[in-house]
Amino acid sequence: MFAQDKMIAKTGKITFEASVPSFEEVTAINHIGSCLLNSKTGEIACLVLVKGFRFKLALMEEHFNENYIESNDYPKATFKGIIQGFNSNIIGTTPKQFKMKGKLEIHGKKKEIDTNATLRKTDGGIEIISDFNVNSDEFAIVIPSVVSWKVAKTVNIKTEFLVK
């Protein structure tokens, strides 16, 4: 019975951006992630494999994995939290915003996140979209001084999952 309350997405879209105006775009997209939603409680858990981020330039991807995020040592990023006021009966085809709170873990460090999640029903399930900023310093991610003026410390993260 309890298993019926779980809605799962085995793939999603996670976008990472740390661009600085007038310099090369620092953006990556990842489709290697999963999300689990308890449709009764609004509890949510997401996992992303860090090596799944794809950049336009192979060198950026290499630096991201080896020098910044150290993906061999920290292979995944996770979020565990709750969508406050979640009730599947009030979600329709028109997007509806909810507050989402939880802990984001990146690079072995955890931080409380308080953001909005936009939910809507689709033919395939419930779409969950979030968009928030984090600071690289809060996750002990060191940006070398040689490129620090080309990479923003404030990183925008957008997530899109369709749970079924």
Backbone bond lengths (Angstrom), bond angles and torsions (degrees), N, CA, C in turn:
res aa  C-N    CA-C-N  psi(-1)  N-CA   C-N-CA  omega(-1)  CA-C   N-CA-C  phi
1 M - - - 1.452 - - 1.525 111.93 -
2 F 1.347 117.29 -46.04 1.458 122.18 -177.63 1.519 111.29 -62.96
3 A 1.321 117.89 -35.33 1.464 121.82 -178.52 1.522 111.36 -61.57
4 Q 1.330 117.95 -27.00 1.457 121.16 179.70 1.528 112.21 -68.81
5 D 1.331 116.84 -17.53 1.461 121.15 178.80 1.525 112.05 -80.56
6 K 1.315 117.57 -10.39 1.465 121.74 -176.31 1.521 110.30 -91.88
7 M 1.319 114.42 128.25 1.457 120.75 174.20 1.522 105.99 -115.87
8 I 1.337 116.22 136.64 1.464 120.46 -171.53 1.523 111.51 -128.89
9 A 1.324 114.67 143.63 1.465 122.45 167.98 1.523 105.62 -121.16
10 K 1.308 117.00 124.20 1.472 120.69 -179.92 1.519 112.23 -91.00
11 T 1.320 116.48 -10.20 1.462 122.34 174.04 1.526 107.60 -140.57
12 G 1.289 116.08 165.11 1.458 121.59 178.05 1.514 108.69 -163.43
13 K 1.312 115.50 -167.30 1.462 119.97 176.27 1.517 107.21 -134.24
14 I 1.313 115.77 120.06 1.451 122.32 178.87 1.522 106.84 -120.47
15 T 1.316 116.48 123.21 1.455 122.02 179.88 1.517 108.86 -112.33
16 F 1.306 115.11 135.38 1.465 123.64 -178.01 1.522 106.65 -121.21
17 E 1.341 117.32 128.68 1.461 119.14 177.00 1.525 110.86 -137.95
18 A 1.330 115.07 128.72 1.467 122.31 177.76 1.526 108.98 -135.27
19 S 1.318 115.75 41.44 1.469 121.15 -177.51 1.524 111.66 -76.45
20 V 1.315 114.78 151.97 1.459 123.51 174.27 1.532 106.00 -120.82
21 P 1.353 117.96 134.42 1.472 119.34 -179.93 1.534 112.34 -52.21
22 S 1.303 115.55 144.64 1.470 124.96 176.67 1.522 114.85 74.59
23 F 1.319 118.66 5.87 1.463 121.15 178.20 1.522 110.23 -125.77
24 E 1.304 115.90 174.14 1.464 122.59 179.24 1.530 110.42 -54.61
25 E 1.322 115.01 135.72 1.461 120.93 178.99 1.535 110.48 -61.87
26 V 1.329 116.57 131.13 1.468 122.09 177.57 1.529 106.67 -112.62
27 T 1.323 114.42 84.85 1.456 121.61 -176.59 1.518 109.53 -136.13
28 A 1.331 114.92 143.97 1.462 119.79 177.29 1.522 109.17 -144.00
29 I 1.325 115.20 153.02 1.464 122.06 177.82 1.517 108.39 -125.13
30 N 1.326 114.80 141.83 1.460 121.70 -178.60 1.527 108.36 -132.00
31 H 1.323 116.95 131.53 1.468 121.83 176.39 1.530 110.89 -113.63
32 I 1.339 116.85 7.58 1.463 120.84 -177.32 1.526 108.49 -103.26
33 G 1.314 114.56 82.38 1.456 120.60 -179.89 1.512 109.54 -155.34
34 S 1.310 115.92 165.60 1.457 120.81 177.98 1.516 109.19 -139.37
35 C 1.318 115.85 159.18 1.449 121.49 -178.61 1.525 108.40 -144.29
36 L 1.313 115.75 139.52 1.455 122.73 179.74 1.515 107.64 -125.78
37 L 1.325 117.44 127.94 1.461 122.91 178.88 1.516 108.86 -122.86
38 N 1.325 116.85 128.63 1.461 121.04 172.10 1.522 105.74 -87.04
39 S 1.329 117.13 111.67 1.459 121.92 -173.70 1.523 112.89 -72.56
40 K 1.311 118.55 -9.23 1.468 121.59 176.94 1.527 111.80 -93.34
41 T 1.342 117.00 -37.83 1.470 120.62 -172.98 1.523 113.89 -107.16
42 G 1.331 118.23 -18.44 1.456 121.64 -175.80 1.521 113.22 82.14
43 E 1.338 117.01 5.10 1.466 119.49 176.46 1.524 108.73 -66.40
44 I 1.324 115.69 140.90 1.454 121.07 -176.42 1.528 109.75 -136.64
45 A 1.319 115.82 142.07 1.464 121.48 176.80 1.525 107.31 -140.66
46 C 1.333 116.12 130.82 1.461 121.51 -179.95 1.526 109.37 -129.33
47 L 1.309 115.40 145.78 1.462 121.98 178.44 1.518 108.59 -134.76
48 V 1.329 116.06 135.34 1.464 121.80 179.48 1.521 108.59 -130.10
49 L 1.323 116.74 132.14 1.460 120.74 174.09 1.529 108.06 -82.50
50 V 1.312 115.96 117.79 1.464 122.52 -172.07 1.533 112.38 -61.86
51 K 1.321 117.25 -37.10 1.474 119.08 -179.99 1.522 112.96 -67.13
52 G 1.327 117.31 -6.87 1.456 121.54 179.51 1.518 114.30 -80.04
53 F 1.336 118.00 -7.14 1.462 119.80 179.20 1.520 110.03 -72.58
54 R 1.324 115.67 128.73 1.467 122.11 -179.26 1.522 109.57 -114.02
55 F 1.324 115.13 123.75 1.464 123.36 178.90 1.526 109.20 -101.79
56 K 1.324 116.98 162.73 1.465 121.22 176.09 1.523 110.66 -65.13
57 L 1.339 116.17 -37.17 1.463 120.74 -178.43 1.525 110.18 -107.49
58 A 1.324 116.11 129.14 1.469 121.24 -179.80 1.527 111.58 -59.71
59 L 1.319 117.82 -34.96 1.458 120.88 -179.60 1.532 111.32 -65.41
60 M 1.322 117.03 -38.53 1.473 120.54 176.49 1.526 110.31 -62.06
61 E 1.320 115.50 -43.63 1.466 121.20 179.62 1.525 110.62 -61.31
62 E 1.317 116.08 -42.88 1.461 121.21 178.82 1.534 110.88 -63.19
63 H 1.316 117.21 -46.14 1.471 121.43 179.54 1.528 110.69 -64.39
64 F 1.328 116.64 -42.09 1.465 122.09 178.43 1.533 110.14 -56.74
65 N 1.335 116.63 -49.31 1.463 121.07 -176.60 1.525 113.51 -73.65
66 E 1.323 117.02 -40.66 1.466 119.81 -174.38 1.524 113.89 -88.37
67 N 1.326 117.88 -41.71 1.464 120.91 -171.59 1.522 114.86 -99.51
68 Y 1.327 117.96 -35.03 1.456 119.84 -173.42 1.528 112.23 -97.62
69 I 1.317 116.34 -64.42 1.460 120.72 -173.39 1.528 112.29 -87.27
70 E 1.342 116.91 -16.13 1.468 122.69 178.29 1.532 110.82 49.78
71 S 1.319 114.93 59.48 1.461 121.26 -171.86 1.528 114.76 -64.67
72 N 1.322 119.08 -19.63 1.474 119.18 173.76 1.524 110.77 -68.53
73 D 1.334 116.53 -35.40 1.466 121.34 179.01 1.528 112.13 -86.31
74 Y 1.318 116.89 -31.29 1.470 122.73 -177.54 1.531 108.40 -128.88
75 P 1.337 117.47 76.85 1.464 121.00 -170.99 1.523 116.51 -72.72
76 K 1.336 117.90 -14.61 1.457 118.21 -177.22 1.525 111.41 -138.17
77 A 1.313 114.34 157.50 1.458 123.15 172.52 1.524 105.94 -118.92
78 T 1.335 116.63 141.01 1.460 119.69 -178.12 1.523 110.96 -132.72
79 F 1.307 114.24 155.32 1.461 121.80 171.40 1.521 106.84 -135.01
80 K 1.337 116.30 129.94 1.467 121.96 175.29 1.516 107.21 -130.96
81 G 1.325 115.66 125.10 1.453 118.06 -177.76 1.509 112.38 -168.25
82 I 1.323 114.01 -154.08 1.460 120.52 -178.29 1.529 109.33 -143.40
83 I 1.314 114.97 142.75 1.458 121.77 172.89 1.527 104.36 -92.93
84 Q 1.321 115.81 109.16 1.463 120.81 -173.47 1.526 111.23 -70.28
85 G 1.313 115.31 137.10 1.459 120.91 179.63 1.520 113.48 72.59
86 F 1.338 116.57 13.86 1.464 120.18 -177.94 1.525 110.07 -61.78
87 N 1.317 115.27 133.51 1.461 122.35 174.77 1.519 105.91 -154.15
88 S 1.322 116.56 113.18 1.473 119.94 -175.31 1.522 112.29 -61.64
89 N 1.336 117.77 -21.40 1.468 120.93 -179.56 1.526 112.91 -72.32
90 I 1.327 117.97 -20.73 1.472 119.62 -178.79 1.525 112.41 -100.20
91 I 1.322 116.37 3.20 1.462 120.11 178.29 1.526 108.40 -93.93
92 G 1.323 115.37 125.08 1.459 120.50 178.79 1.511 110.30 -121.99
93 T 1.320 116.31 -159.99 1.460 120.64 -179.69 1.527 112.07 -79.58
94 T 1.335 116.67 -14.78 1.459 121.04 174.87 1.527 108.07 -86.78
95 P 1.335 118.12 129.93 1.467 120.03 -179.01 1.532 112.38 -56.23
96 K 1.320 115.89 137.95 1.467 122.59 179.74 1.522 108.65 -129.34
97 Q 1.342 116.37 133.55 1.466 120.46 -178.66 1.523 111.72 -91.72
98 F 1.328 114.00 140.61 1.453 123.24 175.23 1.521 107.80 -130.68
99 K 1.318 117.10 156.61 1.462 121.57 170.60 1.527 107.28 -82.22
100 M 1.323 115.50 139.81 1.460 120.75 178.00 1.526 107.70 -128.34
101 K 1.335 115.89 128.99 1.461 121.29 179.92 1.518 108.85 -128.72
102 G 1.326 115.30 145.75 1.454 118.53 176.80 1.511 111.22 173.10
103 K 1.326 114.67 -169.64 1.464 121.15 -179.49 1.520 110.33 -110.08
104 L 1.316 114.23 127.11 1.456 122.13 175.81 1.519 106.94 -101.42
105 E 1.325 116.73 129.59 1.458 120.60 176.71 1.519 109.42 -117.91
106 I 1.324 114.83 121.18 1.461 123.33 177.11 1.521 107.21 -138.02
107 H 1.312 116.92 138.76 1.464 121.15 173.92 1.529 111.91 57.51
108 G 1.349 115.79 33.07 1.460 121.16 177.98 1.515 115.12 76.86
109 K 1.330 117.86 4.09 1.475 122.12 -179.29 1.525 109.46 -116.92
110 K 1.348 115.52 142.58 1.467 120.99 179.19 1.519 110.33 -110.40
111 K 1.334 114.27 145.53 1.458 120.65 178.29 1.524 108.65 -144.83
112 E 1.331 114.99 139.91 1.463 120.53 174.67 1.528 109.08 -69.70
113 I 1.309 115.67 132.96 1.465 122.25 177.73 1.525 107.64 -118.88
114 D 1.307 116.17 134.85 1.459 123.01 177.54 1.523 105.67 -131.30
115 T 1.328 117.06 107.20 1.461 120.59 -173.74 1.520 110.00 -145.33
116 N 1.299 116.56 -176.64 1.460 121.87 175.00 1.518 109.36 -100.95
117 A 1.318 114.63 150.30 1.464 121.48 171.50 1.521 106.12 -126.66
118 T 1.311 115.84 134.68 1.460 120.94 177.40 1.521 107.53 -103.98
119 L 1.326 116.02 125.44 1.462 121.53 -178.13 1.518 109.66 -121.30
120 R 1.333 113.95 147.46 1.465 119.57 172.61 1.519 108.68 -157.90
121 K 1.327 115.67 150.57 1.456 120.46 176.99 1.516 109.04 -83.15
122 T 1.326 114.94 140.95 1.459 121.76 173.98 1.526 106.74 -128.68
123 D 1.308 116.60 176.14 1.467 120.14 177.30 1.520 111.06 -60.48
124 G 1.349 116.58 -28.34 1.454 120.47 -175.87 1.513 115.73 -92.61
125 G 1.336 119.37 -10.61 1.456 121.18 -178.06 1.516 111.09 151.31
126 I 1.331 116.59 -141.03 1.460 121.85 177.72 1.521 108.75 -115.13
127 E 1.319 115.36 124.02 1.463 121.93 177.57 1.527 108.12 -87.31
128 I 1.343 115.79 131.12 1.465 121.79 178.87 1.526 107.58 -122.09
129 I 1.333 116.04 119.98 1.461 121.39 -179.06 1.525 108.73 -123.79
130 S 1.332 115.97 133.58 1.469 120.30 174.60 1.519 109.10 -134.53
131 D 1.321 115.20 158.65 1.462 122.20 -176.66 1.523 106.47 -151.74
132 F 1.336 117.00 114.51 1.460 120.11 -176.89 1.519 110.62 -150.67
133 N 1.326 115.54 165.23 1.467 122.17 179.77 1.517 110.28 -112.53
134 V 1.322 115.57 146.27 1.466 122.15 172.35 1.525 107.58 -132.42
135 N 1.315 115.46 158.93 1.452 121.23 178.03 1.525 108.10 -105.15
136 S 1.309 117.55 129.13 1.470 121.60 -177.29 1.525 112.29 -59.08
137 D 1.337 117.83 -31.40 1.466 121.29 179.09 1.531 111.95 -62.24
138 E 1.329 116.72 -34.84 1.467 120.72 -178.44 1.527 112.72 -67.13
139 F 1.319 116.24 -15.71 1.460 120.81 179.59 1.531 111.22 -114.39
140 A 1.315 116.09 17.35 1.475 123.07 178.23 1.527 112.02 55.40
141 I 1.322 115.96 37.34 1.459 121.51 176.49 1.528 106.96 -96.82
142 V 1.307 115.29 114.14 1.464 121.28 -175.56 1.531 109.58 -93.48
143 I 1.313 114.73 125.58 1.462 121.02 175.69 1.527 106.29 -100.65
144 P 1.334 117.99 115.77 1.473 120.45 -177.79 1.525 111.98 -54.95
145 S 1.321 116.15 142.84 1.467 121.13 -176.92 1.529 112.33 -59.58
146 V 1.322 117.24 -27.24 1.470 121.51 179.68 1.530 111.42 -59.37
147 V 1.335 117.72 -33.75 1.465 121.07 -178.20 1.530 112.88 -118.84
148 S 1.317 118.20 5.71 1.469 121.23 -174.14 1.531 112.97 -58.98
149 W 1.302 118.59 -28.35 1.455 121.91 179.04 1.529 112.22 -81.37
150 K 1.344 117.40 -6.78 1.466 121.97 178.86 1.522 112.99 -104.62
151 V 1.342 116.72 -11.13 1.459 121.59 -176.27 1.527 108.54 -126.26
152 A 1.320 116.55 125.47 1.467 120.61 -178.82 1.522 111.39 -73.37
153 K 1.333 116.47 141.59 1.463 121.14 174.78 1.528 109.93 -75.11
154 T 1.330 116.50 -29.57 1.459 120.81 176.17 1.522 108.05 -87.33
155 V 1.312 114.85 118.34 1.458 121.99 -175.50 1.516 109.02 -109.90
156 N 1.325 116.13 129.11 1.462 120.68 176.60 1.525 108.79 -92.12
157 I 1.318 115.75 132.39 1.467 121.90 178.65 1.515 108.36 -123.51
158 K 1.318 115.83 126.77 1.462 122.23 175.98 1.521 107.81 -119.15
159 T 1.332 116.22 134.68 1.461 120.06 178.56 1.525 109.75 -125.39
160 E 1.312 115.53 144.30 1.462 122.20 176.13 1.523 107.72 -139.14
161 F 1.331 115.94 120.39 1.460 121.38 176.79 1.517 109.37 -132.32
162 L 1.316 116.21 147.35 1.457 122.26 174.04 1.531 106.46 -118.49
163 V 1.336 116.33 103.87 1.466 120.37 -178.15 1.522 109.45 -90.98
164 K 1.339 114.62 142.32 1.478 121.11 -178.68 1.517 109.54 -126.83
